[in-house]
């Protein structure tokens, strides 16, 4: 019987259950069976949704780039990002991946008219009155290393805060940083839109 959890990874926490260099890890926040691990990862300085499981088939499916699934990020950037720059991000930008230049795939990018309701970050973002900021939503079906940060930097708007809000139909709704929710297999697979024949149940 496999285990499935969704968690809200806090800021400055490693996406693993062992600590390195004295940094906090998932073990400091979530008590799960020893063979449960995160599917994919979020950078140490990113926050948001992670799936934890011991289902190796699911892990393999979600990490296979051929099985494209939407990942939605809420991104606070430095500066008042323009419609033109949002359009450029949607069409794709050139970033460096493993030392080589890479053109990101077309994606969905929208600017929030009002800052989204998000949890306070600890420690908070350094506030500067002289420099405005704005929030955008980026929906990707690919996941290169630090891709979102590289994308916003490529159009001149450095990322200040990065939250993964959604993976397909699974969201952070009602889940605070450091909180965890156990979820039945069928419900999780339905939310991820994975059909039974895809994993040969």
C-alpha positions as CSV (number, residue, x, y, z in Angstrom):
1,X,0.0,0.0,0.0
2,X,1.6,3.2,-1.2
3,X,1.6,6.5,0.7
4,X,0.8,9.9,-0.8
5,X,1.2,13.3,0.7
6,X,1.1,16.9,-0.5
7,X,3.2,19.4,1.5
8,X,3.9,23.1,1.5
9,X,7.7,23.4,1.6
10,X,8.8,26.6,3.5
11,X,11.4,29.0,2.3
12,X,15.1,28.0,2.9
13,X,14.4,24.3,3.3
14,X,16.1,21.5,1.3
15,X,13.8,19.3,-0.8
16,X,15.2,16.2,0.9
17,X,15.1,14.5,4.2
18,X,18.8,14.8,5.1
19,X,20.5,18.0,6.0
20,X,23.7,19.4,4.5
21,X,25.7,22.4,5.8
22,X,23.3,22.8,8.7
23,X,20.4,23.7,6.5
24,X,16.9,22.7,7.4
25,X,15.4,19.8,5.5
26,X,12.0,18.3,5.0
27,X,12.7,16.1,8.1
28,X,12.4,19.2,10.2
29,X,8.8,19.7,9.2
30,X,7.2,16.4,8.0
31,X,7.0,13.0,9.7
32,X,6.5,10.4,7.0
33,X,7.6,6.7,6.6
34,X,11.3,6.3,5.9
35,X,10.8,5.2,2.3
36,X,8.8,8.2,1.3
37,X,10.6,10.9,-0.8
38,X,9.7,14.0,-2.8
39,X,8.8,13.7,-6.5
40,X,11.0,16.3,-8.1
41,X,12.3,19.2,-6.1
42,X,12.0,22.8,-5.3
43,X,15.1,24.9,-4.8
44,X,16.2,25.7,-1.3
45,X,15.1,29.4,-1.7
46,X,11.8,28.5,-3.4
47,X,8.5,27.6,-1.6
48,X,5.4,25.7,-2.2
49,X,3.9,22.5,-3.4
50,X,5.7,19.1,-3.2
51,X,4.3,15.6,-3.6
52,X,5.8,13.0,-1.3
53,X,5.4,9.3,-2.0
54,X,6.9,5.8,-2.0
55,X,5.2,5.1,-5.4
56,X,8.1,4.6,-7.7
57,X,5.9,4.3,-10.8
58,X,4.3,7.7,-10.1
59,X,7.8,9.2,-9.5
60,X,9.0,7.9,-12.8
61,X,5.9,9.1,-14.6
62,X,6.1,12.7,-13.3
63,X,9.8,13.1,-13.8
64,X,9.6,11.9,-17.5
65,X,9.7,15.0,-19.7
66,X,7.5,13.2,-22.2
67,X,4.6,13.3,-19.7
68,X,4.0,17.0,-19.7
69,X,2.1,18.2,-16.8
70,X,1.3,21.8,-15.8
71,X,3.2,23.4,-12.9
72,X,2.0,26.8,-11.9
73,X,4.3,29.3,-10.1
74,X,3.5,32.6,-8.4
75,X,6.4,34.9,-8.8
76,X,7.2,38.2,-7.2
77,X,9.7,40.1,-9.4
78,X,11.6,43.3,-8.8
79,X,10.2,46.1,-10.9
80,X,6.8,46.8,-12.5
81,X,6.8,44.2,-15.3
82,X,5.4,45.3,-18.6
83,X,2.9,43.6,-20.9
84,X,5.6,43.4,-23.5
85,X,7.9,41.5,-21.2
86,X,5.1,39.2,-20.2
87,X,4.5,38.4,-23.9
88,X,8.2,37.7,-24.4
89,X,8.2,35.3,-21.5
90,X,5.2,33.5,-23.0
91,X,6.9,33.1,-26.4
92,X,10.0,31.7,-24.8
93,X,13.4,33.2,-23.8
94,X,17.0,32.1,-24.0
95,X,18.5,30.9,-20.7
96,X,21.6,28.9,-19.8
97,X,21.2,25.3,-18.9
98,X,24.2,23.1,-18.0
99,X,26.5,25.6,-19.6
100,X,24.6,25.7,-22.9
101,X,22.0,28.2,-24.2
102,X,18.4,26.9,-24.2
103,X,15.2,28.3,-25.6
104,X,12.3,27.8,-23.2
105,X,9.1,26.4,-24.6
106,X,6.0,28.5,-25.0
107,X,4.1,28.9,-21.7
108,X,1.4,30.9,-20.0
109,X,2.3,34.0,-18.2
110,X,-0.1,36.5,-16.6
111,X,0.4,39.5,-14.4
112,X,-1.7,39.7,-11.2
113,X,-3.7,43.0,-11.1
114,X,-3.4,42.8,-7.3
115,X,-0.8,40.8,-5.3
116,X,-2.1,37.3,-4.6
117,X,-2.9,36.3,-1.0
118,X,0.1,34.3,0.1
119,X,1.6,33.4,3.5
120,X,4.1,35.7,5.1
121,X,7.6,34.6,4.3
122,X,10.1,34.0,7.1
123,X,12.4,35.9,6.8
124,X,10.4,38.4,4.8
125,X,11.5,40.0,1.5
126,X,13.6,43.0,1.9
127,X,11.3,45.9,1.2
128,X,12.6,49.0,-0.8
129,X,10.2,51.9,-1.3
130,X,12.2,53.2,-4.2
131,X,11.9,50.0,-6.2
132,X,8.4,48.7,-7.1
133,X,7.6,45.0,-7.4
134,X,5.0,43.0,-9.2
135,X,3.5,39.5,-9.2
136,X,3.1,37.2,-12.2
137,X,1.8,33.7,-12.7
138,X,3.9,31.3,-14.9
139,X,2.5,28.0,-16.0
140,X,5.2,25.6,-17.4
141,X,5.2,22.0,-18.7
142,X,9.0,21.7,-18.4
143,X,11.3,22.1,-15.5
144,X,14.9,23.0,-16.1
145,X,17.2,23.9,-13.2
146,X,16.1,27.3,-11.7
147,X,14.2,27.9,-14.9
148,X,11.7,30.5,-13.6
149,X,14.4,32.6,-12.0
150,X,16.5,32.5,-15.2
151,X,13.4,33.4,-17.3
152,X,12.5,36.5,-15.3
153,X,16.1,37.6,-15.2
154,X,16.4,37.2,-19.0
155,X,13.7,40.0,-19.4
156,X,15.3,42.2,-16.7
157,X,13.1,41.4,-13.7
158,X,14.9,39.4,-11.0
159,X,12.8,37.0,-9.0
160,X,12.3,38.1,-5.4
161,X,10.0,35.3,-4.3
162,X,9.0,32.0,-6.0
163,X,6.0,29.8,-4.9
164,X,4.9,26.7,-6.7
165,X,1.1,26.9,-6.3
166,X,-0.1,24.1,-8.4
167,X,0.8,20.8,-10.1
168,X,-2.1,19.9,-12.5
169,X,-5.2,19.8,-10.3
170,X,-3.3,19.8,-7.0
171,X,-3.0,23.2,-5.3
172,X,-1.6,24.8,-2.1
173,X,-5.2,25.8,-1.2
174,X,-5.6,25.9,2.6
175,X,-2.1,24.5,3.2
176,X,0.2,26.8,5.1
177,X,4.1,26.6,5.0
178,X,5.2,23.5,6.9
179,X,1.8,21.8,6.7
180,X,1.1,18.4,5.1
181,X,-2.0,16.6,3.9
182,X,-2.3,12.8,3.2
183,X,-4.2,12.1,0.1
184,X,-5.7,8.8,-1.3
185,X,-4.1,7.3,-4.4
186,X,-7.2,7.5,-6.6
187,X,-7.8,11.2,-5.7
188,X,-4.2,12.1,-6.4
189,X,-4.1,10.3,-9.7
190,X,-7.4,11.9,-10.7
191,X,-6.1,15.4,-9.8
192,X,-2.9,14.7,-11.8
193,X,-5.0,13.4,-14.7
194,X,-3.2,10.1,-14.9
195,X,-5.2,7.3,-16.4
196,X,-4.8,3.8,-15.1
197,X,-3.4,2.4,-18.3
198,X,-0.5,5.0,-18.2
199,X,1.1,3.2,-15.3
200,X,-0.3,-0.3,-15.9
201,X,-2.0,-0.7,-12.5
